Amino acid sequence: MLNRKGQTLVEYVLIISLVTVLAIAAVRIFGGYLKDKVTEMSCQMIGKNYVAGKKVGEGYCEGDEDKEFADITKDKN
């Protein structure tokens, strides 16, 4: 009986690990597209035109091209 409980626990951990890896992969692959769509919708909500960026995920609202957005990965020095 004890061995069966341990086996079930290991199976659940493997399933959760697989789902986590797939979720991370999906965000890495589709993250830029999602960011562009959210930016496009927010531009429409505030009445500005959406401008597509040179790369996926770099789109912005018209008039915001000169603004520098905070990036926690950049070194400020």
N, CA, C and O atoms as a printed pandas DataFrame, in Angstrom:
     atom_number atom_name residue_name chain_id  residue_number  x_coord  y_coord  z_coord
0              1         N          MET        A               1    0.822   -1.192    0.000
1              2        CA          MET        A               1    0.000    0.000    0.000
2              3         C          MET        A               1    0.872    1.265    0.000
3              4         O          MET        A               1    0.597    2.212   -0.736
4              5         N          LEU        A               2    1.914    1.272    0.823
5              6        CA          LEU        A               2    2.787    2.439    0.917
6              7         C          LEU        A               2    3.499    2.701   -0.405
7              8         O          LEU        A               2    3.644    3.857   -0.801
8              9         N          ASN        A               3    3.945    1.656   -1.094
9             10        CA          ASN        A               3    4.636    1.801   -2.363
10            11         C          ASN        A               3    3.720    2.429   -3.417
11            12         O          ASN        A               3    4.189    3.221   -4.235
12            13         N          ARG        A               4    2.446    2.100   -3.417
13            14        CA          ARG        A               4    1.488    2.636   -4.385
14            15         C          ARG        A               4    1.295    4.135   -4.188
15            16         O          ARG        A               4    1.173    4.882   -5.159
16            17         N          LYS        A               5    1.266    4.578   -2.924
17            18        CA          LYS        A               5    1.119    6.013   -2.652
18            19         C          LYS        A               5    2.332    6.786   -3.161
19            20         O          LYS        A               5    2.190    7.871   -3.725
20            21         N          GLY        A               6    3.510    6.233   -2.965
21            22        CA          GLY        A               6    4.720    6.879   -3.462
22            23         C          GLY        A               6    4.759    6.936   -4.972
23            24         O          GLY        A               6    5.200    7.929   -5.550
24            25         N          GLN        A               7    4.300    5.878   -5.611
25            26        CA          GLN        A               7    4.260    5.843   -7.074
26            27         C          GLN        A               7    3.289    6.893   -7.607
27            28         O          GLN        A               7    3.593    7.574   -8.587
28            29         N          THR        A               8    2.138    7.031   -6.980
29            30        CA          THR        A               8    1.148    8.028   -7.396
30            31         C          THR        A               8    1.708    9.436   -7.244
31            32         O          THR        A               8    1.513   10.281   -8.117
32            33         N          LEU        A               9    2.396    9.688   -6.151
33            34        CA          LEU        A               9    2.993   11.002   -5.919
34            35         C          LEU        A               9    4.017   11.331   -7.006
35            36         O          LEU        A               9    4.036   12.448   -7.522
36            37         N          VAL        A              10    4.854   10.378   -7.347
37            38        CA          VAL        A              10    5.860   10.585   -8.386
38            39         C          VAL        A              10    5.181   10.856   -9.727
39            40         O          VAL        A              10    5.641   11.707  -10.488
40            41         N          GLU        A              11    4.105   10.152  -10.021
41            42        CA          GLU        A              11    3.380   10.377  -11.277
42            43         C          GLU        A              11    2.809   11.787  -11.330
43            44         O          GLU        A              11    2.883   12.445  -12.368
44            45         N          TYR        A              12    2.237   12.260  -10.220
45            46        CA          TYR        A              12    1.702   13.623  -10.176
46            47         C          TYR        A              12    2.805   14.657  -10.355
47            48         O          TYR        A              12    2.615   15.649  -11.059
48            49         N          VAL        A              13    3.932   14.440   -9.737
49            50        CA          VAL        A              13    5.057   15.370   -9.870
50            51         C          VAL        A              13    5.533   15.416  -11.312
51            52         O          VAL        A              13    5.833   16.496  -11.820
52            53         N          LEU        A              14    5.612   14.281  -11.981
53            54        CA          LEU        A              14    6.027   14.246  -13.384
54            55         C          LEU        A              14    5.026   14.972  -14.278
55            56         O          LEU        A              14    5.422   15.704  -15.186
56            57         N          ILE        A              15    3.738   14.776  -14.030
57            58        CA          ILE        A              15    2.715   15.452  -14.833
58            59         C          ILE        A              15    2.790   16.965  -14.634
59            60         O          ILE        A              15    2.739   17.721  -15.604
60            61         N          ILE        A              16    2.912   17.406  -13.388
61            62        CA          ILE        A              16    3.010   18.838  -13.098
62            63         C          ILE        A              16    4.277   19.423  -13.724
63            64         O          ILE        A              16    4.247   20.541  -14.239
64            65         N          SER        A              17    5.368   18.697  -13.689
65            66        CA          SER        A              17    6.618   19.160  -14.303
66            67         C          SER        A              17    6.459   19.310  -15.812
67            68         O          SER        A              17    6.913   20.299  -16.387
68            69         N          LEU        A              18    5.829   18.353  -16.446
69            70        CA          LEU        A              18    5.617   18.419  -17.896
70            71         C          LEU        A              18    4.731   19.597  -18.262
71            72         O          LEU        A              18    5.030   20.315  -19.216
72            73         N          VAL        A              19    3.651   19.813  -17.530
73            74        CA          VAL        A              19    2.760   20.943  -17.794
74            75         C          VAL        A              19    3.505   22.264  -17.609
75            76         O          VAL        A              19    3.314   23.197  -18.388
76            77         N          THR        A              20    4.345   22.347  -16.589
77            78        CA          THR        A              20    5.119   23.564  -16.346
78            79         C          THR        A              20    6.092   23.846  -17.482
79            80         O          THR        A              20    6.199   24.986  -17.935
80            81         N          VAL        A              21    6.795   22.835  -17.943
81            82        CA          VAL        A              21    7.737   23.004  -19.052
82            83         C          VAL        A              21    6.995   23.444  -20.319
83            84         O          VAL        A              21    7.469   24.325  -21.037
84            85         N          LEU        A              22    5.851   22.844  -20.593
85            86        CA          LEU        A              22    5.069   23.222  -21.771
86            87         C          LEU        A              22    4.547   24.658  -21.668
87            88         O          LEU        A              22    4.530   25.385  -22.661
88            89         N          ALA        A              23    4.125   25.061  -20.477
89            90        CA          ALA        A              23    3.641   26.427  -20.289
90            91         C          ALA        A              23    4.764   27.444  -20.495
91            92         O          ALA        A              23    4.559   28.474  -21.138
92            93         N          ILE        A              24    5.933   27.164  -19.959
93            94        CA          ILE        A              24    7.077   28.065  -20.134
94            95         C          ILE        A              24    7.469   28.147  -21.604
95            96         O          ILE        A              24    7.764   29.232  -22.105
96            97         N          ALA        A              25    7.477   27.022  -22.295
97            98        CA          ALA        A              25    7.809   27.017  -23.725
98            99         C          ALA        A              25    6.791   27.825  -24.518
99           100         O          ALA        A              25    7.169   28.574  -25.420
100          101         N          ALA        A              26    5.516   27.688  -24.201
101          102        CA          ALA        A              26    4.476   28.430  -24.918
102          103         C          ALA        A              26    4.638   29.935  -24.724
103          104         O          ALA        A              26    4.484   30.705  -25.672
104          105         N          VAL        A              27    4.944   30.351  -23.510
105          106        CA          VAL        A              27    5.134   31.787  -23.249
106          107         C          VAL        A              27    6.366   32.303  -23.982
107          108         O          VAL        A              27    6.346   33.405  -24.530
108          109         N          ARG        A              28    7.431   31.517  -23.995
109          110        CA          ARG        A              28    8.651   31.951  -24.700
110          111         C          ARG        A              28    8.413   32.056  -26.204
111          112         O          ARG        A              28    8.927   32.967  -26.852
112          113         N          ILE        A              29    7.638   31.131  -26.757
113          114        CA          ILE        A              29    7.390   31.132  -28.198
114          115         C          ILE        A              29    6.392   32.220  -28.590
115          116         O          ILE        A              29    6.619   32.953  -29.552
116          117         N          PHE        A              30    5.286   32.328  -27.848
117          118        CA          PHE        A              30    4.195   33.224  -28.236
118          119         C          PHE        A              30    4.155   34.521  -27.439
119          120         O          PHE        A              30    3.260   35.337  -27.659
120          121         N          GLY        A              31    5.087   34.737  -26.528
121          122        CA          GLY        A              31    5.065   35.911  -25.668
122          123         C          GLY        A              31    5.084   37.234  -26.416
123          124         O          GLY        A              31    4.344   38.153  -26.065
124          125         N          GLY        A              32    5.914   37.343  -27.435
125          126        CA          GLY        A              32    5.994   38.585  -28.210
126          127         C          GLY        A              32    4.701   38.884  -28.945
127          128         O          GLY        A              32    4.276   40.037  -29.027
128          129         N          TYR        A              33    4.077   37.846  -29.479
129          130        CA          TYR        A              33    2.803   38.024  -30.179
130          131         C          TYR        A              33    1.716   38.475  -29.210
131          132         O          TYR        A              33    0.904   39.341  -29.534
132          133         N          LEU        A              34    1.708   37.880  -28.017
133          134        CA          LEU        A              34    0.732   38.275  -27.009
134          135         C          LEU        A              34    0.960   39.717  -26.567
135          136         O          LEU        A              34    0.009   40.478  -26.389
136          137         N          LYS        A              35    2.219   40.086  -26.392
137          138        CA          LYS        A              35    2.537   41.458  -25.994
138          139         C          LYS        A              35    2.066   42.449  -27.049
139          140         O          LYS        A              35    1.519   43.499  -26.714
140          141         N          ASP        A              36    2.278   42.120  -28.331
141          142        CA          ASP        A              36    1.826   42.993  -29.414
142          143         C          ASP        A              36    0.305   43.139  -29.425
143          144         O          ASP        A              36   -0.209   44.240  -29.621
144          145         N          LYS        A              37   -0.416   42.039  -29.217
145          146        CA          LYS        A              37   -1.883   42.097  -29.217
146          147         C          LYS        A              37   -2.402   42.914  -28.036
147          148         O          LYS        A              37   -3.342   43.693  -28.194
148          149         N          VAL        A              38   -1.807   42.748  -26.860
149          150        CA          VAL        A              38   -2.228   43.525  -25.696
150          151         C          VAL        A              38   -1.929   45.006  -25.919
151          152         O          VAL        A              38   -2.745   45.864  -25.582
152          153         N          THR        A              39   -0.770   45.304  -26.482
153          154        CA          THR        A              39   -0.422   46.700  -26.781
154          155         C          THR        A              39   -1.384   47.283  -27.807
155          156         O          THR        A              39   -1.823   48.424  -27.669
156          157         N          GLU        A              40   -1.713   46.509  -28.831
157          158        CA          GLU        A              40   -2.643   46.977  -29.857
158          159         C          GLU        A              40   -4.017   47.293  -29.253
159          160         O          GLU        A              40   -4.630   48.308  -29.585
160          161         N          MET        A              41   -4.489   46.419  -28.369
161          162        CA          MET        A              41   -5.789   46.667  -27.724
162          163         C          MET        A              41   -5.738   47.885  -26.814
163          164         O          MET        A              41   -6.695   48.657  -26.758
164          165         N          SER        A              42   -4.631   48.064  -26.102
165          166        CA          SER        A              42   -4.529   49.222  -25.211
166          167         C          SER        A              42   -4.449   50.518  -26.013
167          168         O          SER        A              42   -4.970   51.544  -25.577
168          169         N          CYS        A              43   -3.808   50.485  -27.174
169          170        CA          CYS        A              43   -3.770   51.669  -28.040
170          171         C          CYS        A              43   -5.177   52.046  -28.482
171          172         O          CYS        A              43   -5.537   53.223  -28.492
172          173         N          GLN        A              44   -5.972   51.045  -28.848
173          174        CA          GLN        A              44   -7.354   51.305  -29.263
174          175         C          GLN        A              44   -8.164   51.897  -28.109
175          176         O          GLN        A              44   -8.990   52.786  -28.317
176          177         N          MET        A              45   -7.925   51.406  -26.901
177          178        CA          MET        A              45   -8.684   51.882  -25.739
178          179         C          MET        A              45   -8.376   53.334  -25.413
179          180         O          MET        A              45   -9.257   54.057  -24.947
180          181         N          ILE        A              46   -7.152   53.774  -25.648
181          182        CA          ILE        A              46   -6.791   55.163  -25.328
182          183         C          ILE        A              46   -6.866   56.071  -26.546
183          184         O          ILE        A              46   -6.538   57.254  -26.463
184          185         N          GLY        A              47   -7.297   55.519  -27.682
185          186        CA          GLY        A              47   -7.512   56.328  -28.875
186          187         C          GLY        A              47   -6.260   56.669  -29.660
187          188         O          GLY        A              47   -6.224   57.687  -30.351
188          189         N          LYS        A              48   -5.234   55.838  -29.568
189          190        CA          LYS        A              48   -4.008   56.059  -30.335
190          191         C          LYS        A              48   -3.867   54.962  -31.381
191          192         O          LYS        A              48   -4.486   53.903  -31.280
192          193         N          ASN        A              49   -3.052   55.231  -32.372
193          194        CA          ASN        A              49   -2.785   54.234  -33.409
194          195         C          ASN        A              49   -1.649   53.315  -32.965
195          196         O          ASN        A              49   -0.684   53.749  -32.336
196          197         N          TYR        A              50   -1.787   52.040  -33.308
197          198        CA          TYR        A              50   -0.763   51.048  -32.997
198          199         C          TYR        A              50    0.297   51.078  -34.090
199          200         O          TYR        A              50   -0.033   51.113  -35.276
200          201         N          VAL        A              51    1.569   51.064  -33.697
201          202        CA          VAL        A              51    2.691   51.036  -34.634
202          203         C          VAL        A              51    3.454   49.734  -34.395
203          204         O          VAL        A              51    3.953   49.488  -33.297
204          205         N          ALA        A              52    3.538   48.907  -35.434
205          206        CA          ALA        A              52    4.252   47.631  -35.309
206          207         C          ALA        A              52    5.749   47.891  -35.188
207          208         O          ALA        A              52    6.287   48.776  -35.852
208          209         N          GLY        A              53    6.407   47.132  -34.354
209          210        CA          GLY        A              53    7.845   47.261  -34.183
210          211         C          GLY        A              53    8.603   46.498  -35.252
211          212         O          GLY        A              53    8.007   45.797  -36.069
212          213         N          LYS        A              54    9.913   46.637  -35.242
213          214        CA          LYS        A              54   10.750   45.918  -36.206
214          215         C          LYS        A              54   10.763   44.424  -35.922
215          216         O          LYS        A              54   10.875   43.611  -36.839
216          217         N          LYS        A              55   10.648   44.066  -34.647
217          218        CA          LYS        A              55   10.611   42.664  -34.231
218          219         C          LYS        A              55    9.301   42.395  -33.511
219          220         O          LYS        A              55    8.604   43.319  -33.091
220          221         N          VAL        A              56    8.984   41.139  -33.378
221          222        CA          VAL        A              56    7.793   40.755  -32.629
222          223         C          VAL        A              56    7.955   41.181  -31.177
223          224         O          VAL        A              56    8.997   40.938  -30.568
224          225         N          GLY        A              57    6.933   41.811  -30.626
225          226        CA          GLY        A              57    6.966   42.253  -29.232
226          227         C          GLY        A              57    7.462   43.672  -29.048
227          228         O          GLY        A              57    7.563   44.139  -27.913
228          229         N          GLU        A              58    7.777   44.375  -30.131
229          230        CA          GLU        A              58    8.299   45.735  -30.026
230          231         C          GLU        A              58    7.296   46.790  -30.477
231          232         O          GLU        A              58    7.667   47.947  -30.669
232          233         N          GLY        A              59    6.038   46.413  -30.648
233          234        CA          GLY        A              59    5.020   47.376  -31.058
234          235         C          GLY        A              59    4.763   48.397  -29.962
235          236         O          GLY        A              59    5.029   48.141  -28.788
236          237         N          TYR        A              60    4.238   49.570  -30.356
237          238        CA          TYR        A              60    3.960   50.629  -29.387
238          239         C          TYR        A              60    2.833   51.500  -29.918
239          240         O          TYR        A              60    2.446   51.402  -31.082
240          241         N          CYS        A              61    2.315   52.351  -29.046
241          242        CA          CYS        A              61    1.273   53.288  -29.436
242          243         C          CYS        A              61    1.920   54.531  -30.040
243          244         O          CYS        A              61    2.978   54.975  -29.596
244          245         N          GLU        A              62    1.270   55.078  -31.052
245          246        CA          GLU        A              62    1.782   56.279  -31.711
246          247         C          GLU        A              62    1.933   57.397  -30.683
247          248         O          GLU        A              62    1.015   57.656  -29.905
248          249         N          GLY        A              63    3.072   58.047  -30.679
249          250        CA          GLY        A              63    3.356   59.097  -29.717
250          251         C          GLY        A              63    4.205   58.621  -28.551
251          252         O          GLY        A              63    4.699   59.437  -27.773
252          253         N          ASP        A              64    4.380   57.319  -28.420
253          254        CA          ASP        A              64    5.180   56.769  -27.323
254          255         C          ASP        A              64    6.566   56.326  -27.774
255          256         O          ASP        A              64    7.309   55.743  -26.984
256          257         N          GLU        A              65    6.930   56.590  -29.023
257          258        CA          GLU        A              65    8.201   56.081  -29.543
258          259         C          GLU        A              65    9.427   56.693  -28.871
259          260         O          GLU        A              65   10.498   56.086  -28.874
260          261         N          ASP        A              66    9.285   57.880  -28.297
261          262        CA          ASP        A              66   10.444   58.502  -27.662
262          263         C          ASP        A              66   10.518   58.221  -26.160
263          264         O          ASP        A              66   11.461   58.647  -25.494
264          265         N          LYS        A              67    9.539   57.514  -25.634
265          266        CA          LYS        A              67    9.544   57.201  -24.200
266          267         C          LYS        A              67   10.402   55.981  -23.941
267          268         O          LYS        A              67   10.375   55.011  -24.698
268          269         N          GLU        A              68   11.161   56.043  -22.864
269          270        CA          GLU        A              68   11.988   54.910  -22.475
270          271         C          GLU        A              68   11.267   54.163  -21.363
271          272         O          GLU        A              68   10.976   54.722  -20.306
272          273         N          PHE        A              69   10.988   52.910  -21.616
273          274        CA          PHE        A              69   10.281   52.104  -20.636
274          275         C          PHE        A              69   11.290   51.392  -19.753
275          276         O          PHE        A              69   12.372   51.023  -20.209
276          277         N          ALA        A              70   10.938   51.201  -18.494
277          278        CA          ALA        A              70   11.826   50.559  -17.536
278          279         C          ALA        A              70   12.068   49.111  -17.926
279          280         O          ALA        A              70   11.130   48.369  -18.216
280          281         N          ASP        A              71   13.306   48.726  -17.930
281          282        CA          ASP        A              71   13.684   47.345  -18.211
282          283         C          ASP        A              71   14.590   46.894  -17.085
283          284         O          ASP        A              71   15.709   47.387  -16.947
284          285         N          ILE        A              72   14.109   45.953  -16.276
285          286        CA          ILE        A              72   14.873   45.537  -15.103
286          287         C          ILE        A              72   16.114   44.748  -15.460
287          288         O          ILE        A              72   16.968   44.518  -14.603
288          289         N          THR        A              73   16.230   44.327  -16.719
289          290        CA          THR        A              73   17.409   43.548  -17.120
290          291         C          THR        A              73   18.555   44.439  -17.563
291          292         O          THR        A              73   19.682   43.964  -17.701
292          293         N          LYS        A              74   18.296   45.714  -17.789
293          294        CA          LYS        A              74   19.361   46.627  -18.236
294          295         C          LYS        A              74   20.189   47.091  -17.057
295          296         O          LYS        A              74   19.676   47.282  -15.954
296          297         N          ASP        A              75   21.478   47.270  -17.302
297          298        CA          ASP        A              75   22.380   47.825  -16.303
298          299         C          ASP        A              75   22.324   49.331  -16.441
299          300         O          ASP        A              75   22.527   49.853  -17.537
300          301         N          LYS        A              76   22.056   50.041  -15.360
301          302        CA          LYS        A              76   21.891   51.499  -15.400
302          303         C          LYS        A              76   23.204   52.263  -15.412
303          304         O          LYS        A              76   23.185   53.490  -15.501
304          305         N          ASN        A              77   24.335   51.591  -15.326
305          306        CA          ASN        A              77   25.640   52.286  -15.291
306          307         C          ASN        A              77   26.057   52.733  -16.635
307          308         O          ASN        A              77   27.123   53.331  -16.783
